[in-house]
Amino acid sequence: MRYARYILIELKVILLRIPIVLFFSIIFPLMMMVIVVGSEGNIEIGDGFHLTDKYIMIASGIGLVPLCLVSLPVSIAAERESGVMERYVLFGINPFAIIGSKVTVHMMIAIIQFTLVCVFAKIVFNLSIPDALTLFSFIMHYLLAAVFTLSVGVMLGLLTTRVQIVQVAGLALMFMILALSGGFNEFSTLPENVQGVMDYFPVKYLMNDFISIWFKTELFLGEFFQLTLGYLTVTGIIIYVLMRRAFKFHFSFQSLSPLDTSSKHGKA
């Protein structure tokens, strides 16, 4: 119950005090959809599908990447720089619970963003909604891509307490990923060596390959799952190491036995 309260507080802070999140994660993808799909006239691309059925993948990625690589790491770094997170820990809150509440809130916003993209596309451009099984498969793939991207954001936020450094690094990484994943242009027009490199990055699959799920040609992207789960294993280890370094005073205190802590209080 206590952690649920942390999540509600974090959600309020993100939505009310960081308006850039609302713009880049929710408003900007919808703007891009109106500009791109509207200018092309929502042309038919075969088998009864239209451009909007393809563009919701790109819009989802455009909203997810800044949320995970800018908003989340900046939120972590800002509380570390100001000392707020350290005070939380000193009051007995587990640092993993603090980071976990931030990740949970950003995941909730990612789900809301994807839902709004689909609802908007359905109302304005008559988006074709697949059957329940296909939609479930797509959502599972989307959530896995979101979890990976959030883990990268956590790593970025734990690397330094300087908010400006994290913000600049996050923005640079965001624009680079979007540009190389087909967010601003057609992915197939990129150089072949760039396409080959991006085949090893999960967000590329979200913005390009997930279309095969939506179009009902595949229900499971095995290469994407294997790649992403492998990355999550590595990032999980790195995050644990960074957490031990960032909150070493907390883990040092925890490692003391009750006898050690009582003797230290007695000496004091």
N, C-alpha and C positions, 0 to 999 in steps of 0.2 A: 504493500500500500504506500509505503514511504517513497519507493522508487517511482511509482505511478505519479506521485505529486511532483517529483523532479522532472518527469517527462512533460507534464502540463506546464510547469514553469518555463522549461526550456522552449516549448512550442510557442508560448506567449512572447518570450524574448525574441525568438527568431522572426516571427511574423510581424511584431509591432515595432521592434527596434532596429531591424536590419531590412529596410525596404528593398535593397538591391536584390535580396533573395526572391521577393515577389516578382520583380521585374524580369530578371534573367531566367528564373525557373518556371514561371507561369505565363506572364504577359508576352515576353519575347518570343517563345515558341509559337504562340497563337498569331502574333504579328507576322512572323516569317511564313506561317502557313497561308495566311491571307494574301501576302505578297506573291509567294511562289505559285501556289495553286490557283489563286485568282488571276494572275497574269497569264498563266498557261491555259486557263479555261477549264481546268479539271478534266483534261482529256482522257479518253478511254485508253488503257494500256493492255487490254486483252482479257479474255475469259470473263467479261463483265465487270472487271475491276477498273478503277480510275486512279488518277494521279494522287488523289488524297489518300488512297489505301496504301500507297507506297510512302507518301510523305509523313505519315504519322510516326514512322520509325525514326526519321530524321528529327522531327519535332520533339520526340521523346528524348533523343540523345542530346539535342540542343538544350533542353531543360535540365536533364540529369547531370551533365558534366559540370556546369557552374555551381550547381547545388552541392556536389560532392567535393569538388576541387577548389572551390573558393569559399563558399559559406561555411562549410564544416571545419576546414583547417583554420580559418580566420577566427571562428568561434572558440576553438580550443586554444589557439595562441593568445587571443585577447584575454582570456581568463587566466592563463598562465602568466602573462606579462603583468597584469594588474594585481596578481596575487590572490584573486578570488578562488581559483581552483585549489591553491594550497590551503586556504582557510577552510574550504570544504573538507579537505582531507584531515586537517587538524581537528575538526569537529567529529571525526570518526566515520566519514563517508568514504567508502572504498573508491579509489580512483577509477577502477574498471567500471563501477556503476555510473560515475560521472560521464565518462566517455561513452558508455553504453546508452545513456539517456540521450546524448546528443546524436548518436548514430540512429537511434530509434525515431527521434523526431524528424531527422532528415529523410529517413526511409518513408515515414508517413507523408511528408511533403512530396516525395518522389511519386508515391502512389496517387496522391491527389492530383499532381501535375499530369500524370499519364491519363487519369480518368477524365480530367477537364479537356485534354487534347482530343480524346475520343468523342466525348459528348459534343464539343464544339464542331468537330469534323462531321459528326453525324447530322447535326442541326443545319449547318451552313452548306456542307458539301456532300451530304448524303453518303457518309462513310458506310462501307459494307462490313457489317459485324459478322465474324465467323461463328460456327456452331460452338457449343459449350466446351467440348473437348479441345478443339483448336484454340479457343480463347484461353482456356486453363493452361495449355502448354505454352502459349505465348507469354502469359503472365509469369509463369515459373521461370522461363528464360530471362524475362525482363528483371525480375527480382534478383536473380543470380548476378546479372550484369551490374545492377545497382549495388549489391553487397560488395562486389569487387571494387567498384569505383569509390565507394565510401571508405573501404579499407585503405585505398591510396590516399584519400583525404586525411584520414586519421594519422597516417605516417607523416604526411606533410606538416600537420599541425603539431606533432610531437618533436619535430626536428629542431625547432628553435622557438624561443618565446617572443621574438620580434615580429609583431603583427605586420609591419610593412614588408618585411622580407617574405613572409608567408603569402601575403596578398599578391605581391608582384609575381612570385613563383607560381602561385595558383592560376593567376590570369594568363601568364605565358603558357603554362601547360594546357590550360583550357582552350585557348585559341589554336594552339598547335594541334591538339587532338581533334578538335572540330574541323579544322582545315584539312587534315590528313585522313579523316574518316568519312568525308563526303558531306559535312555539315553545310558548307558554303558553295560546293560545286559537286558535279557528278563524280563519284568515286572512280568509275571506270576510266575517266579522263586523266587521272593521276598517273605519273610514271610507274612502270611495272615494278621497279625496285621499291618504290614507296608503298605500293599495294602489297608487296611481299612482306615488308616490315610490319605493316598494320594488320596483317593476318595473325599476328601474335598478340594483338591487343583486343580484349573483349568488347570494348565500345564499338569497334568497327563492325562487329557482328550484329550488334543492336541496330545500327543505323543502315545496314545493308543486307545482311543475311537473314535477319528475322522475318523478312518479307516472305520467305519461302514457307514459314509457318502460317502467316496470315493468309497466304494464297493456297493453303492446304496441300502443298506439295511435299512437306516434311512436317513431322510432329516432334522430332527430337534431333537436335544438332549435337551429335556426339563430340565433334572436334571442339566446339565451343565449351561444352561441359568439362571435358578433360583439361583444356587449357585454363579455364577459369578456376576450377578446383585446385589445380596445381599452383596457380598464382596465390590463391587464398591461403594455402598451406604456408607458402613462403612469407606472405605479408603478415600472417598471423604470428609467426615467429619473430619477425622484425618488430611488429607492434609490441609484443611482450617485452622484448629487449629495451625498446625505447621507453616503455612505461616504467620498467625497473630503473632506468636512468633518470627519467623525469621526476619520479616520485620515490627516489631512493631513501629519503628520510622515513617515508611511510613503511616501506618494506624492511628497513633496518630496525624500526621499532617493533614491527610484527615478529621479526626473527628472534627477538629477545624472549627468554623464558620468563614466567611470572617471578621467579626468584631473582633474576637479573634486574627486572624492572623495579621490584620492591626494594632491592638493595640500593639501586640508584636513587630512588625517592628518599630512602633513609639517609643517604649521604648528603642529599640536598638539604 
